[in-house]
Amino acid sequence: MSAIEITSVDKSFGKTSVLRGVSLSIRSGEFVAILGPSGCGKTTLLRALAGFEPVNRGTIHIGDTLLSGEGHHVPPEERGIGVVFQSYALWPHMSVAGNVAYGLRVKGLAWQEREERTRRVLDLVGLTDFADRRPAALSGGQRQRVALARCLAMDAGVVLLDEPLANLDVHLRGEMEEEFARFHHESGATMFYITHDQSEALALADRVAVMDKGTISQFASPSELYSQPANEMVATFIGEGQLGVIEDFRPDHSGYGFARFFGAPVQLRCHPSASPRHAARVAFHPGDLRLTETDGIAATIRRITYRGDILRVELAAGPDNQTLFMNVPAPARIEAGQRVAVTLADGWVLPDLQTEDASF
Ligand SMILES: Nc1ncnc2c1ncn2[C@@H]1O[C@H](COP(=O)(O)OP(=O)(O)OP(=O)(O)O)[C@@H](O)[C@H]1O
């Protein structure tokens, strides 16, 4: 069993509290991404899990084995965890095959088994023809594949990846994303993937933990983060999300509610246990706003940006000229300065954290 159980972990450096009450329950074989802005504590959490940092409070288990706890710390080499670093961490003086086989030698495997495993994993990551090359003679993507092959060869039940695509160009990133997905499928390993790139996290992970200032804001599937954010931070961090104020919110207890948005009537999604409120926050995306002929919110087009199949339209809405962003399918006959009417076709009423349970 390679389930990971992180329970109420605190970590400080001197007086700086970097992880605060972090709890995550990760299923065996799950692909989890940790997503958050720079400095929120992602790398520290990975380092605590890998055993490079002791925790101040809380526990970390893999399966039934306690790895970190107060007064208890299993060293990194005894955790059975593979780590793929942004910098690849390959031995420069060893060939590709040598890098992959090194860990197997340390583990005490016989020559023939080392050779066989190395050949098999290099084949899996498409590097058979590069087995004799030194890392310096490889591209960034190929080096990252060597690091993956090394984890695959070690048969690690848990693989931690620390921003593994940060040093690669956009084209290679796409290719490597597929590589990670294939690696996950073939190894069955539990993957713990750190990134600040949400498209990477949403594309790859079964579930994403959004971190903010040392705490977990929400741990949910990509679609749930997108359509049912738990709070304002997640709402604005994921998918170009926007926030608005609604008035006279009346939930119908079936997961929908009615309200007014800039005076116009709207039907929105909400938690089934949501209670009526005079005012609430609604989270929505640029694709949720639509041009309409009647009964809409009066707005003025400030700017139009061409984005291929859509136009990104910046609007000024309401008496205070609040900025809203809307997607309009291209081509469209609209122009800056034009007065338009828009409706909010979909949105999620943020839970009132004081009175409602944010989870389902
Ligand atoms: N060894 C250390 N000593 C003191 N402070 C540290 C140490 N390591 C990290 N920090 C601080 O802890 C905070 C979290 O750092 P961490 O590297 O975990 O963030 P991150 O989310 O991975 O950021 P990034 O995306 O920029 O890598 C930062 O404010 C950082 O300065």
The ligand as an ORCA input file, in Angstrom:
! r2SCAN-3c Opt
* xyz 0 1
  N      15.540     26.447      4.668
  C      14.746     27.518      4.791
  N      14.990     28.459      5.730
  C      14.182     29.525      5.894
  N      13.072     29.767      5.158
  C      12.763     28.875      4.203
  C      13.577     27.703      3.959
  N      13.015     26.994      2.959
  C      11.909     27.694      2.587
  N      11.757     28.818      3.322
  C      10.660     29.798      3.225
  O       9.450     29.098      3.286
  C       8.473     29.660      2.417
  C       7.930     28.577      1.512
  O       8.961     28.145      0.631
  P       8.749     26.961     -0.420
  O      10.009     26.810     -1.188
  O       8.214     25.775      0.269
  O       7.601     27.592     -1.341
  P       7.098     27.154     -2.782
  O       5.615     27.203     -2.715
  O       7.714     25.863     -3.173
  O       7.637     28.330     -3.693
  P       8.200     28.302     -5.222
  O       7.020     27.978     -6.086
  O       8.670     29.694     -5.394
  O       9.278     27.266     -5.274
  C       9.165     30.788      1.687
  O       8.817     32.001      2.316
  C      10.631     30.485      1.874
  O      11.390     31.667      1.888
*
